[in-house]
């Protein structure tokens, strides 16, 4: 677990783009604001309880299991009003010279019923 002390901060520092938009409107004004508001990390080990229908696909894996550390940019959105909405989010990591090393993006078309 010692590598986490440098791994998470290094990845965060290399974040060169973040997108969080609803209906074409940015929820935060810029990369700096999004990084500050949306970054979270959990570095202490914690325990999760898996059911028999767990993601591993093995009923024998049910029960308490240690979980590993995690970090990233996360958003909790307030409920949207009824109607159709478009949610866009994504991000990128860049090398020191600014070239994109990795990027991801997703767009969800949502329909909220009243």
C-alpha positions as CSV (number, residue, x, y, z in Angstrom):
1,X,0.0,0.0,0.0
2,X,3.0,2.4,0.3
3,X,2.8,3.1,-3.5
4,X,-0.5,4.8,-3.0
5,X,1.2,7.7,-1.3
6,X,2.7,8.7,-4.6
7,X,0.3,7.0,-7.1
8,X,-2.9,8.9,-6.4
9,X,-1.3,12.4,-6.2
10,X,0.6,11.8,-9.4
11,X,-2.5,10.7,-11.3
12,X,-4.4,13.7,-9.9
13,X,-1.7,16.1,-11.0
14,X,-1.8,14.7,-14.5
15,X,-5.5,15.3,-14.9
16,X,-5.7,17.8,-17.8
17,X,-9.4,17.7,-18.6
18,X,-12.7,17.1,-16.8
19,X,-16.2,17.4,-18.1
20,X,-19.4,17.5,-16.1
21,X,-22.4,18.9,-17.9
22,X,-26.2,18.6,-17.7
23,X,-28.3,19.8,-20.6
24,X,-25.3,21.6,-22.2
25,X,-24.5,23.5,-19.0
26,X,-21.2,23.1,-17.2
27,X,-21.8,22.4,-13.5
28,X,-18.5,23.9,-12.5
29,X,-16.6,26.7,-14.3
30,X,-13.2,25.1,-15.0
31,X,-10.7,22.3,-14.5
32,X,-9.4,23.8,-11.2
33,X,-12.9,24.1,-9.7
34,X,-13.8,20.6,-10.8
35,X,-10.6,19.1,-9.4
36,X,-11.1,20.8,-6.1
37,X,-14.8,19.9,-5.7
38,X,-14.9,16.4,-7.2
39,X,-11.7,14.7,-6.2
40,X,-12.0,12.1,-3.4
41,X,-9.8,9.3,-2.2
42,X,-10.1,6.5,0.2
43,X,-6.7,5.1,1.2
44,X,-7.6,3.2,4.3
45,X,-8.6,-0.4,3.7
46,X,-12.2,-1.0,4.4
47,X,-14.5,-4.0,4.4
48,X,-17.4,-4.8,2.1
49,X,-19.9,-7.6,2.3
50,X,-20.7,-9.6,-0.8
51,X,-23.9,-11.5,-1.3
52,X,-24.1,-14.9,-3.0
53,X,-25.0,-13.2,-6.3
54,X,-21.8,-11.1,-6.2
55,X,-19.9,-9.6,-9.1
56,X,-17.2,-12.3,-8.8
57,X,-19.9,-14.8,-9.9
58,X,-19.0,-17.2,-7.1
59,X,-21.5,-17.9,-4.3
60,X,-18.5,-19.2,-2.2
61,X,-17.0,-15.7,-2.3
62,X,-20.0,-14.3,-0.2
63,X,-19.2,-12.7,3.1
64,X,-17.0,-9.9,4.4
65,X,-14.0,-9.1,2.2
66,X,-11.3,-6.4,2.4
67,X,-11.6,-3.6,-0.2
68,X,-8.7,-1.7,-1.6
69,X,-8.0,2.0,-1.8
70,X,-9.6,4.1,-4.5
71,X,-9.4,7.7,-5.8
72,X,-10.9,9.7,-8.5
73,X,-13.2,12.5,-9.5
74,X,-16.8,11.7,-8.3
75,X,-20.0,13.7,-8.5
76,X,-23.3,13.4,-6.6
77,X,-26.0,15.1,-8.6
78,X,-29.2,16.5,-7.2
79,X,-32.5,15.1,-8.5
80,X,-33.3,16.5,-11.9
81,X,-36.8,17.9,-12.7
82,X,-39.2,15.8,-14.8
83,X,-38.4,15.6,-18.5
84,X,-35.6,14.7,-20.8
85,X,-32.0,15.5,-19.9
86,X,-28.5,15.0,-21.3
87,X,-25.7,14.1,-18.8
88,X,-22.1,14.4,-20.1
89,X,-19.0,13.5,-18.1
90,X,-15.4,12.5,-18.8
91,X,-11.8,13.3,-18.2
92,X,-8.2,13.0,-19.5
93,X,-4.7,12.4,-18.2
94,X,-1.8,14.1,-20.0
95,X,1.9,13.6,-20.1
96,X,4.1,16.5,-18.9
97,X,4.2,17.9,-22.5
98,X,0.4,18.1,-22.6
99,X,-0.1,15.1,-24.9
100,X,-3.2,13.1,-23.9
101,X,-2.2,9.7,-22.5
102,X,-5.8,8.5,-21.7
103,X,-9.2,10.0,-22.0
104,X,-12.8,8.8,-21.4
105,X,-16.2,10.3,-21.9
106,X,-19.8,9.2,-21.6
107,X,-23.1,10.8,-22.6
108,X,-26.4,9.6,-21.0
109,X,-29.8,10.5,-22.3
110,X,-32.1,10.5,-19.3
111,X,-35.8,10.7,-18.9
112,X,-37.1,11.7,-15.5
113,X,-40.7,10.9,-14.7
114,X,-42.6,13.2,-12.3
